[in-house]
Amino acid sequence: MSQELPITILHIDDNETNRYIIGRMLREAGFEAIEAATATIGLQLVTQDQPDLVILDIKLPDISGFEVCQKIKSNPETALIPVLHLSASFVESQDRAKGLNGGADAYLVQPVEAIELIATVKALLRIREAEEAALTSAREWQITFDTIRDGVGLLDSKGNFVRCNKAMTKLLDQPVHELIGNSHQDILHLILNESYMTPFIRAKETLQRESIEIESKNKWYNIIIDPILNQHRVLTGAVFIIVDITERKQIEKEREILYEESQRANRIKDEFLAILSHELRSPLNPILGWASLLKTSKFNADTIKHGLEIIERNANLQTRLIEDLLDVSRILRGKLILNTYPVELPSIIASALEIVQLSAKAKSIEIETKIDANVGAVQADPSRLQQVIWNLLSNAIKFTPSGGKVTIYLERIDKYAQITISDTGKGISKEFLPYVFDYFRQADSTTTRKFGGLGLGLAIVHHLVELHGGTVQAQSAGEGQGASFIVRLPVIAPQSTTYKENKISTQTLSLQGLKVLVVDDEADMRDFLRFALQQYGADVIAVADANQALLALIDKHPDILLSDIGMPGMDGYMFIRQVRKLEPTQGGQIPAIALTAYAGDINEQQALKAGFQKHISKPVEPYILVKEIFNLRS
């Protein structure tokens, strides 16, 4: 068990008898006594041994006791050591005053009784112990004070710094000695270069915490004053806090921006859903209306043809809307894949022009073409490239008033094939031009807008062109000035053998002698498929569910299977798995096409994985379906 170190007391006196008597008193009281006969030796022992207390005679042979005391107290390493003057010569009041003013902690006159000496020594030691405890506490407090990340200072009742932590000196970029004793208000004005009042004056009035937030030099600060009150609720000082809230302000600003963006996104979504509902419903009115008229009334051939053209045009429009939505879904999920090979652009442009001729003719819009047949081939997916040109031409026709003009130019610019589609239509405002290729964006999304559409076409165009390694740019001089869209695609090096798409004329397609099994729970769809395929010579067996289809497979031995996916009881996936379990003689290896309204990429993958050879989304043109059947059978 460790014992406390003995308390050491140094006695400096040139009188040997005095040293003996005092030393004996100290030792009997349990202290360890060391002695020095001169001031010089005594000062050396003070520095060397760091005694707990010094008993110092005034009259010494080399240096006076008053001067020795001053030397001890002026040295930071020994300043806290208590000094007790003990003298037989200097006994007057002025002598005592001189000693105490020189730094001595007590003054006794020789001869002194042991009881008085020891009591005085113990009192001085208690005082030193209290001072050391206070200093330790102060150091601990300062260390804690300095660990606070915010700038903290203590002010007096006038607002002047009394003390501060390291964070405060760093925030104000001032050393401690420049702050202590100076007004916090003046220093803040000088450092932050801002003319404002800190909350100190307001806190003196309210006697409550006050704060303000200020911005200075691209930084934000929260200035806080916490008043310190005495027992009479009189302000005696204050805690002054500076908090750097720049990061918090940035987060708040970002949150506000995100909130505004989310609100804008919600508005765009709501507008889009309203437009989507309108655009999907609008084609139904002429379709249902003309279908009802043609069914209930007798018309001449021209009227019937006109009505059927309207039905077809609006059905195609609705199909296009759905395809656009599916394309956007594929694009956003990164699932849109191109089937590319070298193609010639003139044929692609011609196909797109053929599709839009009817809508251009309906508005008496002239389409001018200038096609350079020798621009060279591009590596492209022809169906997707046709979609790009069709979209741009359709937009040009839609936004061009009746009697206007649309031009399409194809030319070679350096290593690129450039397609320019221009119109004399409503143009694009400079405010909207940067957003023209954004999803779900239209210059006019109000319910009073003049032009329909979902605002997807140009976004799809932009993505498809980029997938082909090209660029698309929109230009317009402003509203009422028309618009131009410029597509640039890289031309590939001449091929020794060029790929030619296998085009089968609809006139040469024949399903004569082919037995087709159709499975669909929708009676209208079964009737349509039966009628359409019979026009191409097919022998059609149409059933309403998978169980009937399994029986027909075994009994009728069909050559091709067309099956819906979404059916009650057993869906198309379960059905084709059952088919693939059959023996080949029972139809287990029959070529099968999934014909379904489930048109997503994941649905196609599921269909192929389940056992279908082909996935075709509804609705489908009869000749396209016949072509797929022909190719699959071949």
C-alpha positions as CSV (number, residue, x, y, z in Angstrom):
1,M,0.0,0.0,0.0
2,S,1.6,3.3,-1.1
3,Q,2.2,6.0,1.5
4,E,1.9,9.8,0.9
5,L,5.2,11.6,0.4
6,P,6.3,13.6,3.5
7,I,5.7,17.3,3.5
8,T,9.1,19.1,3.0
9,I,9.8,22.5,4.6
10,L,12.9,24.5,3.8
11,H,14.2,26.8,6.6
12,I,16.6,29.5,5.4
13,D,18.4,31.2,8.4
14,D,22.1,32.1,9.0
15,N,21.6,31.4,12.8
16,E,22.4,27.8,13.5
17,T,20.5,27.8,16.9
18,N,17.4,29.1,15.2
19,R,17.7,26.4,12.5
20,Y,18.0,23.7,15.1
21,I,15.0,24.9,17.2
22,I,12.7,25.4,14.2
23,G,13.8,22.1,12.6
24,R,13.0,20.2,15.8
25,M,9.5,21.8,16.0
26,L,8.8,20.8,12.4
27,R,10.1,17.2,12.7
28,E,8.1,16.7,15.9
29,A,5.0,17.8,14.0
30,G,5.7,15.2,11.3
31,F,7.3,17.4,8.7
32,E,10.6,16.8,6.9
33,A,12.9,19.8,7.4
34,I,15.8,20.9,5.2
35,E,18.1,23.8,6.0
36,A,20.1,26.6,4.3
37,A,22.4,29.1,6.0
38,T,22.5,31.6,3.1
39,A,20.0,33.0,0.6
40,T,22.1,31.7,-2.3
41,I,22.0,28.1,-1.1
42,G,18.3,28.5,-0.1
43,L,17.4,29.6,-3.6
44,Q,19.2,26.7,-5.1
45,L,17.3,24.3,-2.8
46,V,14.0,26.0,-3.7
47,T,14.6,25.4,-7.4
48,Q,16.1,21.9,-6.9
49,D,13.9,20.3,-4.3
50,Q,10.6,22.3,-4.8
51,P,9.7,22.2,-1.1
52,D,6.1,22.5,0.1
53,L,6.8,25.6,2.1
54,V,9.7,28.0,2.9
55,I,10.4,29.5,6.3
56,L,12.6,32.6,5.5
57,D,14.6,34.8,7.8
58,I,14.8,38.5,6.9
59,K,18.4,39.3,7.9
60,L,20.7,37.1,5.8
61,P,24.5,37.5,5.1
62,D,24.3,37.6,1.3
63,I,20.7,38.7,0.2
64,S,17.9,40.0,2.3
65,G,14.9,37.8,3.0
66,F,12.6,40.3,1.3
67,E,14.6,40.0,-2.0
68,V,14.7,36.2,-1.7
69,C,10.9,36.1,-1.3
70,Q,10.5,38.2,-4.4
71,K,12.7,35.9,-6.4
72,I,10.7,32.8,-5.3
73,K,7.4,34.5,-6.2
74,S,8.6,35.8,-9.5
75,N,9.6,32.4,-10.8
76,P,6.6,30.6,-12.3
77,E,8.0,27.2,-11.2
78,T,8.1,28.3,-7.5
79,A,5.5,31.0,-7.3
80,L,2.9,28.8,-5.6
81,I,5.3,27.8,-2.8
82,P,4.1,29.5,0.5
83,V,6.7,31.7,2.1
84,L,6.6,32.4,5.9
85,H,8.8,35.2,7.1
86,L,10.3,34.6,10.6
87,S,12.5,37.3,12.0
88,A,13.8,38.5,15.4
89,S,15.2,41.8,14.0
90,F,12.5,43.2,11.7
91,V,9.6,43.2,14.1
92,E,7.8,46.5,13.4
93,S,4.5,46.8,11.6
94,Q,6.1,48.4,8.6
95,D,8.5,45.4,8.4
96,R,5.6,43.0,8.4
97,A,3.8,45.1,5.7
98,K,6.9,45.1,3.6
99,G,7.3,41.4,3.8
100,L,3.6,40.7,3.0
101,N,3.6,43.2,0.1
102,G,6.8,41.5,-1.3
103,G,4.9,38.3,-1.7
104,A,5.2,36.5,1.7
105,D,2.1,34.6,2.7
106,A,2.6,35.1,6.5
107,Y,4.9,36.9,9.0
108,L,5.9,35.7,12.5
109,V,8.3,37.3,15.0
110,Q,11.0,35.4,16.9
111,P,10.9,33.9,19.4
112,V,7.8,31.9,18.3
113,E,6.0,29.1,20.2
114,A,5.8,25.7,18.5
115,I,2.0,25.7,18.6
116,E,1.8,29.0,16.7
117,L,4.4,28.1,14.2
118,I,2.9,24.7,13.3
119,A,-0.6,26.2,13.1
120,T,0.6,28.8,10.7
121,V,2.5,26.3,8.6
122,K,-0.6,24.0,8.4
123,A,-2.8,27.0,7.5
124,L,-0.5,28.0,4.7
125,L,-0.3,24.4,3.4
126,R,-4.1,24.2,3.4
127,I,-4.2,27.4,1.4
128,R,-1.7,26.1,-1.1
129,E,-3.6,22.8,-1.4
130,A,-6.8,24.8,-2.2
131,E,-5.0,26.9,-4.7
132,E,-3.6,23.9,-6.5
133,A,-7.0,22.2,-6.5
134,A,-8.5,25.4,-8.0
135,L,-5.8,25.5,-10.6
136,T,-6.3,21.9,-11.5
137,S,-10.0,22.5,-11.8
138,A,-9.4,25.5,-13.9
139,R,-7.0,23.6,-16.2
140,E,-9.6,20.8,-16.5
141,W,-12.3,23.3,-17.2
142,Q,-10.2,25.0,-19.9
143,I,-9.4,21.6,-21.5
144,T,-13.1,20.9,-21.6
145,F,-13.9,24.4,-22.7
146,D,-11.4,24.0,-25.6
147,T,-12.9,20.7,-26.8
148,I,-16.2,22.5,-27.6
149,R,-16.4,22.7,-31.3
150,D,-18.5,25.9,-31.3
151,G,-16.9,29.2,-30.4
152,V,-17.6,30.0,-26.7
153,G,-16.6,33.0,-24.8
154,L,-17.4,34.5,-21.4
155,L,-18.3,38.2,-21.4
156,D,-18.5,40.7,-18.5
157,S,-21.5,43.0,-17.9
158,K,-20.3,45.4,-20.6
159,G,-19.9,42.7,-23.3
160,N,-16.1,42.5,-23.1
161,F,-14.3,39.2,-23.4
162,V,-13.2,37.7,-20.1
163,R,-12.1,34.3,-21.5
164,C,-12.8,32.2,-24.6
165,N,-12.0,28.8,-26.0
166,K,-9.8,27.8,-29.0
167,A,-12.8,27.4,-31.3
168,M,-13.7,31.1,-30.7
169,T,-10.1,32.3,-31.6
170,K,-10.2,30.1,-34.7
171,L,-13.6,31.4,-35.8
172,L,-12.6,35.0,-35.3
173,D,-9.0,34.4,-36.5
174,Q,-7.6,36.3,-33.5
175,P,-5.2,35.3,-30.7
176,V,-6.6,35.1,-27.2
177,H,-4.8,38.3,-26.0
178,E,-6.4,40.3,-28.8
179,L,-9.8,39.2,-27.6
180,I,-9.6,39.4,-23.8
181,G,-10.8,42.8,-22.5
182,N,-12.2,43.9,-25.8
183,S,-15.8,44.3,-26.9
184,H,-17.2,41.2,-28.7
185,Q,-19.4,43.6,-30.7
186,D,-16.5,45.6,-32.1
187,I,-14.4,42.4,-32.8
188,L,-17.3,40.8,-34.8
189,H,-17.8,44.0,-36.8
190,L,-14.1,44.1,-37.6
191,I,-13.7,40.4,-38.5
192,L,-17.0,39.8,-40.3
193,N,-17.2,43.2,-41.9
194,E,-20.9,43.3,-41.1
195,S,-22.8,46.1,-39.4
196,Y,-25.4,44.5,-37.2
197,M,-26.1,44.3,-33.5
198,T,-25.5,41.1,-31.6
199,P,-28.3,39.9,-29.3
200,F,-26.4,41.1,-26.2
201,I,-28.4,44.3,-25.8
202,R,-31.7,42.4,-26.3
203,A,-30.5,39.8,-23.7
204,K,-29.8,42.5,-21.2
205,E,-33.4,43.7,-21.6
206,T,-35.1,40.3,-21.7
207,L,-32.7,38.5,-19.3
208,Q,-33.2,35.4,-21.6
209,R,-31.3,33.6,-24.3
210,E,-31.3,35.6,-27.5
211,S,-29.9,34.6,-30.9
212,I,-29.6,35.7,-34.5
213,E,-28.4,34.1,-37.7
214,I,-26.1,36.0,-40.0
215,E,-24.4,35.5,-43.3
216,S,-20.9,36.8,-44.0
217,K,-18.3,36.0,-46.6
218,N,-20.3,33.0,-47.9
219,K,-20.6,31.5,-44.4
220,W,-23.6,31.3,-42.0
221,Y,-23.3,31.8,-38.3
222,N,-25.7,31.5,-35.3
223,I,-24.9,34.2,-32.7
224,I,-26.2,33.3,-29.2
225,I,-26.1,35.2,-26.0
226,D,-27.0,33.5,-22.7
227,P,-27.2,36.0,-19.8
228,I,-25.5,35.2,-16.5
229,L,-27.6,36.6,-13.6
230,N,-26.8,37.1,-9.9
231,Q,-29.2,36.3,-7.0
232,H,-30.9,39.6,-7.6
233,R,-31.5,38.8,-11.3
234,V,-29.0,41.4,-12.3
235,L,-26.9,40.7,-15.4
236,T,-23.3,40.2,-14.4
237,G,-22.0,38.7,-17.7
238,A,-23.0,36.4,-20.5
239,V,-22.0,33.3,-22.4
240,F,-21.3,34.3,-26.0
241,I,-21.6,31.4,-28.5
242,I,-20.8,31.4,-32.3
243,V,-22.0,28.4,-34.2
244,D,-20.9,27.8,-37.8
245,I,-24.2,26.7,-39.4
246,T,-23.0,26.9,-43.0
247,E,-23.4,23.1,-43.6
248,R,-26.8,23.1,-42.0
249,K,-27.9,26.1,-44.2
250,Q,-26.6,24.2,-47.3
251,I,-28.6,21.1,-46.3
252,E,-31.7,23.3,-45.7
253,K,-31.2,24.9,-49.1
254,E,-30.7,21.5,-50.8
255,R,-33.8,20.2,-49.0
256,E,-35.8,23.2,-50.3
257,I,-34.5,22.6,-53.8
258,L,-35.4,18.9,-53.5
259,Y,-38.8,19.8,-52.1
260,E,-39.4,22.2,-55.0
261,E,-38.2,19.6,-57.5
262,S,-40.5,17.0,-55.9
263,Q,-43.4,19.4,-56.1
264,R,-42.6,20.2,-59.7
265,A,-42.2,16.4,-60.4
266,N,-45.6,15.8,-58.7
267,R,-47.2,18.6,-60.8
268,I,-45.6,17.1,-64.0
269,K,-46.8,13.7,-62.9
270,D,-50.4,14.9,-62.2
271,E,-50.4,16.8,-65.5
272,F,-49.0,13.8,-67.3
273,L,-51.6,11.4,-65.8
274,A,-54.4,13.9,-66.8
275,I,-53.0,14.1,-70.3
276,L,-52.5,10.3,-70.4
277,S,-56.1,9.7,-69.5
278,H,-57.2,12.3,-72.1
279,E,-55.0,10.9,-74.8
280,L,-56.0,7.3,-74.2
281,R,-59.7,8.1,-74.1
282,S,-59.7,10.5,-77.0
283,P,-59.2,7.9,-79.8
284,L,-61.9,5.7,-78.3
285,N,-64.6,8.2,-79.1
286,P,-64.2,8.1,-82.9
287,I,-63.5,4.4,-82.8
288,L,-66.6,3.5,-80.8
289,G,-68.7,6.2,-82.6
290,W,-67.8,5.0,-86.1
291,A,-68.0,1.4,-85.1
292,S,-71.6,2.0,-83.8
293,L,-72.6,3.9,-86.9
294,L,-71.2,1.3,-89.3
295,K,-72.9,-1.4,-87.4
296,T,-76.4,0.2,-87.2
297,S,-76.6,2.3,-90.4
298,K,-76.2,1.7,-94.1
299,F,-73.6,3.9,-95.9
300,N,-72.2,4.1,-99.3
301,A,-68.7,2.7,-100.0
302,D,-66.9,6.0,-99.7
303,T,-68.4,6.7,-96.3
304,I,-67.6,3.2,-95.0
305,K,-64.0,3.6,-96.2
306,H,-63.8,7.0,-94.5
307,G,-65.1,5.6,-91.3
308,L,-62.7,2.7,-91.3
309,E,-59.8,5.0,-92.0
310,I,-60.8,7.0,-88.9
311,I,-61.1,3.9,-86.8
312,E,-57.7,2.6,-88.1
313,R,-56.0,6.0,-87.6
314,N,-57.2,6.4,-84.0
315,A,-56.4,2.7,-83.1
316,N,-52.9,3.3,-84.4
317,L,-52.7,6.4,-82.4
318,Q,-53.6,4.6,-79.2
319,T,-51.2,1.8,-80.0
320,R,-48.5,4.4,-80.5
321,L,-49.2,5.9,-77.1
322,I,-48.9,2.6,-75.4
323,E,-45.7,1.8,-77.3
324,D,-44.2,5.1,-76.2
325,L,-45.0,4.3,-72.6
326,L,-43.4,0.9,-73.0
327,D,-40.3,2.4,-74.7
328,V,-39.9,4.9,-71.9
329,S,-40.1,2.0,-69.3
330,R,-37.4,0.1,-71.2
331,I,-35.2,3.2,-71.5
332,L,-35.5,4.1,-67.8
333,R,-34.6,0.5,-66.9
334,G,-31.8,0.3,-69.5
335,K,-33.5,-2.6,-71.2
336,L,-34.0,-1.1,-74.7
337,I,-31.8,-3.2,-77.0
338,L,-31.0,-2.5,-80.6
339,N,-30.7,-5.1,-83.4
340,T,-28.3,-3.3,-85.7
341,Y,-26.7,-3.9,-89.1
342,P,-25.7,-1.7,-92.0
343,V,-28.7,0.0,-93.5
344,E,-29.3,2.7,-96.1
345,L,-31.1,5.8,-94.8
346,P,-33.2,6.7,-98.0
347,S,-35.3,3.5,-97.6
348,I,-35.8,4.2,-93.9
349,I,-36.9,7.8,-94.6
350,A,-39.2,6.6,-97.4
351,S,-40.9,4.1,-95.0
352,A,-41.5,6.9,-92.4
353,L,-42.8,9.3,-95.1
354,E,-45.3,6.6,-96.3
355,I,-46.7,6.4,-92.7
356,V,-47.3,10.1,-92.3
357,Q,-48.6,10.9,-95.8
358,L,-52.2,10.5,-94.7
359,S,-52.0,12.9,-91.7
360,A,-50.1,15.5,-93.9
361,K,-52.7,15.2,-96.6
362,A,-55.5,15.7,-94.1
363,K,-54.0,19.1,-93.2
364,S,-52.9,20.0,-96.8
365,I,-49.3,20.1,-95.6
366,E,-46.7,20.0,-98.3
367,I,-43.7,17.6,-97.6
368,E,-40.6,18.5,-99.5
369,T,-37.8,16.0,-99.6
370,K,-34.1,16.4,-100.7
371,I,-32.4,13.0,-100.3
372,D,-28.8,12.3,-101.2
373,A,-28.8,8.6,-102.0
374,N,-25.0,8.4,-101.7
375,V,-24.5,9.4,-98.1
376,G,-23.4,5.9,-97.2
377,A,-24.7,3.3,-94.8
378,V,-25.1,3.6,-91.0
379,Q,-25.0,0.9,-88.4
380,A,-28.6,0.9,-87.1
381,D,-31.7,-0.9,-86.1
382,P,-34.0,0.0,-89.0
383,S,-37.3,-0.2,-87.0
384,R,-36.0,2.1,-84.3
385,L,-34.4,4.5,-86.8
386,Q,-37.8,4.6,-88.6
387,Q,-39.4,5.3,-85.3
388,V,-37.1,8.3,-84.8
389,I,-37.9,9.8,-88.2
390,W,-41.6,9.0,-87.9
391,N,-41.7,10.8,-84.5
392,L,-40.0,13.9,-85.8
393,L,-42.1,14.0,-89.0
394,S,-45.3,13.4,-86.9
395,N,-44.3,16.3,-84.6
396,A,-43.6,18.6,-87.5
397,I,-47.0,17.8,-89.1
398,K,-48.8,18.1,-85.7
399,F,-47.4,21.6,-84.9
400,T,-47.7,22.9,-88.5
401,P,-50.9,24.7,-89.4
402,S,-53.0,23.6,-92.4
403,G,-51.4,24.6,-95.6
404,G,-47.9,24.7,-94.1
405,K,-44.8,23.0,-95.2
406,V,-42.5,20.3,-93.8
407,T,-39.0,19.6,-95.3
408,I,-36.7,16.6,-94.8
409,Y,-33.2,16.7,-96.0
410,L,-30.6,13.9,-96.0
411,E,-27.0,14.9,-96.7
412,R,-23.4,13.9,-95.9
413,I,-21.5,16.2,-93.4
414,D,-18.0,15.0,-93.0
415,K,-18.2,11.5,-91.4
416,Y,-21.9,11.9,-90.6
417,A,-25.2,11.4,-92.3
418,Q,-27.3,14.4,-91.4
419,I,-31.1,14.3,-91.4
420,T,-32.8,17.7,-91.0
421,I,-36.6,17.9,-90.5
422,S,-38.0,21.5,-90.6
423,D,-41.4,22.9,-90.4
424,T,-43.3,26.2,-90.7
425,G,-45.2,25.6,-87.5
426,K,-45.6,27.2,-84.1
427,G,-41.9,27.1,-83.2
428,I,-40.3,26.6,-79.7
429,S,-39.8,29.4,-77.2
430,K,-36.3,30.0,-76.0
431,E,-37.4,29.3,-72.4
432,F,-38.6,25.8,-73.4
433,L,-35.9,24.9,-75.9
434,P,-33.5,23.5,-73.3
435,Y,-36.2,21.1,-72.0
436,V,-37.6,19.9,-75.3
437,F,-36.0,16.4,-75.0
438,D,-37.1,15.9,-71.3
439,Y,-39.5,13.1,-70.4
440,F,-43.2,14.2,-69.9
441,R,-42.4,17.8,-70.9
442,Q,-44.6,19.9,-73.2
443,A,-44.5,23.6,-73.8
444,D,-48.3,23.6,-73.0
445,S,-49.6,21.1,-70.5
446,T,-52.8,22.9,-69.7
447,T,-56.3,21.6,-70.3
448,T,-56.8,24.2,-73.0
449,R,-53.8,23.1,-75.0
450,K,-54.2,22.9,-78.7
451,F,-51.9,19.9,-79.4
452,G,-52.2,16.4,-78.0
453,G,-49.6,13.9,-77.0
454,L,-47.8,12.6,-73.9
455,G,-44.6,14.6,-74.2
456,L,-42.6,11.3,-74.7
457,G,-41.8,11.3,-78.4
458,L,-38.8,13.6,-78.4
459,A,-37.4,12.1,-75.2
460,I,-37.5,8.7,-77.0
461,V,-36.0,10.2,-80.1
462,H,-33.1,11.6,-78.1
463,H,-32.4,8.3,-76.4
464,L,-32.6,6.2,-79.6
465,V,-30.3,8.5,-81.5
466,E,-27.8,8.4,-78.7
467,L,-28.0,4.6,-78.7
468,H,-27.0,4.7,-82.4
469,G,-24.0,6.8,-81.5
470,G,-25.5,9.9,-82.9
471,T,-26.8,13.3,-81.8
472,V,-30.1,15.2,-82.2
473,Q,-30.5,18.9,-81.8
474,A,-33.5,21.2,-81.8
475,Q,-33.4,24.7,-83.3
476,S,-36.0,27.4,-83.4
477,A,-36.0,31.2,-83.8
478,G,-38.9,31.4,-81.3
479,E,-42.7,31.0,-81.2
480,G,-44.3,31.3,-84.6
481,Q,-40.9,30.8,-86.4
482,G,-41.0,27.1,-87.0
483,A,-38.6,24.5,-85.8
484,S,-35.8,22.2,-87.1
485,F,-34.5,19.0,-85.7
486,I,-31.1,17.8,-86.8
487,V,-30.1,14.2,-86.5
488,R,-26.5,13.1,-87.1
489,L,-25.5,9.5,-87.4
490,P,-21.9,8.2,-88.0
491,V,-21.4,6.7,-91.4
492,I,-19.7,3.3,-91.5
493,A,-17.0,2.2,-93.9
494,P,-18.2,0.6,-97.1
495,Q,-19.0,-3.1,-96.7
496,S,-17.8,-5.7,-99.2
497,T,-21.1,-7.4,-98.8
498,T,-24.1,-5.5,-97.5
499,Y,-26.8,-6.9,-95.4
500,K,-30.2,-6.8,-97.1
501,E,-33.3,-7.1,-95.0
502,N,-35.4,-10.0,-95.8
503,K,-38.6,-8.3,-97.0
504,I,-41.5,-10.4,-97.7
505,S,-44.4,-8.8,-99.7
506,T,-47.7,-9.1,-98.1
507,Q,-49.0,-10.3,-101.4
508,T,-46.7,-13.4,-101.3
509,L,-47.5,-14.4,-97.7
510,S,-49.7,-17.5,-97.6
511,L,-50.6,-19.7,-94.7
512,Q,-52.4,-22.1,-97.1
513,G,-52.5,-25.6,-95.6
514,L,-51.3,-24.5,-92.2
515,K,-53.3,-25.5,-89.2
516,V,-53.1,-22.8,-86.4
517,L,-54.4,-23.4,-82.8
518,V,-55.5,-20.1,-81.2
519,V,-56.0,-20.0,-77.4
520,D,-57.6,-16.8,-76.0
521,D,-60.3,-16.3,-73.3
522,E,-61.6,-13.2,-75.1
523,A,-64.2,-14.1,-77.6
524,D,-63.8,-11.0,-79.7
525,M,-60.0,-11.6,-80.0
526,R,-60.6,-15.3,-81.0
527,D,-63.0,-14.2,-83.7
528,F,-60.6,-11.5,-85.0
529,L,-57.7,-13.9,-85.1
530,R,-59.7,-16.7,-86.8
531,F,-61.0,-14.3,-89.4
532,A,-57.6,-12.6,-90.0
533,L,-55.6,-15.8,-90.4
534,Q,-58.3,-17.4,-92.6
535,Q,-57.8,-14.5,-95.0
536,Y,-54.3,-15.8,-95.6
537,G,-55.5,-19.4,-96.1
538,A,-54.9,-20.8,-92.6
539,D,-57.0,-23.5,-91.0
540,V,-57.8,-22.1,-87.6
541,I,-58.8,-23.9,-84.4
542,A,-59.9,-21.4,-81.8
543,V,-60.5,-22.4,-78.1
544,A,-61.2,-20.4,-74.9
545,D,-58.8,-21.9,-72.4
546,A,-55.7,-24.0,-71.9
547,N,-57.5,-27.3,-71.0
548,Q,-59.4,-27.2,-74.3
549,A,-56.1,-26.3,-76.1
550,L,-54.3,-29.4,-74.6
551,L,-57.1,-31.6,-76.0
552,A,-57.0,-29.9,-79.4
553,L,-53.2,-30.4,-79.6
554,I,-53.5,-34.2,-79.2
555,D,-56.7,-34.5,-81.3
556,K,-56.2,-32.0,-84.1
557,H,-52.3,-32.0,-84.5
558,P,-52.0,-28.2,-85.3
559,D,-48.8,-26.8,-86.9
560,I,-48.6,-23.5,-85.0
561,L,-49.8,-22.4,-81.6
562,L,-50.9,-18.9,-80.8
563,S,-51.6,-18.4,-77.1
564,D,-52.7,-15.6,-74.8
565,I,-50.9,-15.2,-71.5
566,G,-53.5,-13.8,-69.1
567,M,-56.2,-16.5,-68.9
568,P,-58.3,-17.8,-66.0
569,G,-57.4,-21.2,-64.4
570,M,-54.2,-21.9,-66.3
571,D,-52.3,-18.9,-67.7
572,G,-50.2,-19.0,-70.8
573,Y,-46.9,-19.7,-69.0
574,M,-48.3,-22.8,-67.2
575,F,-50.0,-23.9,-70.4
576,I,-46.8,-23.9,-72.5
577,R,-44.9,-25.7,-69.8
578,Q,-47.6,-28.4,-69.9
579,V,-47.3,-28.5,-73.7
580,R,-43.5,-29.0,-73.5
581,K,-44.0,-32.0,-71.3
582,L,-46.0,-33.8,-74.1
583,E,-44.4,-36.3,-76.5
584,P,-43.4,-34.8,-79.9
585,T,-46.2,-36.9,-81.5
586,Q,-48.7,-35.2,-79.2
587,G,-47.5,-31.7,-80.1
588,G,-44.8,-31.2,-77.4
589,Q,-42.5,-29.5,-79.9
590,I,-45.0,-27.3,-81.7
591,P,-43.7,-23.8,-82.6
592,A,-45.5,-21.4,-80.3
593,I,-46.1,-17.7,-80.2
594,A,-47.2,-15.8,-77.1
595,L,-49.7,-13.1,-78.2
596,T,-50.4,-10.9,-75.2
597,A,-51.1,-7.5,-73.9
598,Y,-48.3,-8.0,-71.3
599,A,-45.8,-6.2,-73.5
600,G,-42.8,-5.4,-71.2
601,D,-39.3,-6.8,-71.7
602,I,-39.6,-8.9,-68.6
603,N,-42.8,-10.4,-70.0
604,E,-41.0,-11.3,-73.2
605,Q,-38.2,-13.0,-71.2
606,Q,-40.7,-14.9,-69.1
607,A,-42.5,-16.1,-72.3
608,L,-39.3,-17.3,-73.9
609,K,-38.1,-19.0,-70.7
610,A,-41.4,-20.8,-70.3
611,G,-41.2,-22.3,-73.8
612,F,-42.5,-19.9,-76.4
613,Q,-40.4,-19.2,-79.5
614,K,-41.8,-15.7,-80.0
615,H,-43.5,-13.0,-78.0
616,I,-45.8,-10.5,-79.8
617,S,-47.6,-7.7,-78.0
618,K,-51.2,-6.8,-78.6
619,P,-52.5,-5.1,-80.6
620,V,-50.8,-6.4,-83.7
621,E,-51.5,-5.8,-87.4
622,P,-52.7,-9.0,-89.2
623,Y,-49.9,-8.9,-91.8
624,I,-47.3,-8.6,-89.1
625,L,-48.7,-11.6,-87.2
626,V,-48.9,-13.6,-90.5
627,K,-45.3,-12.6,-91.3
628,E,-44.1,-13.9,-87.9
629,I,-46.1,-17.1,-88.3
630,F,-44.6,-17.5,-91.8
631,N,-41.1,-16.9,-90.6
632,L,-41.5,-19.2,-87.5
633,R,-42.9,-22.0,-89.7
634,S,-40.2,-21.6,-92.3
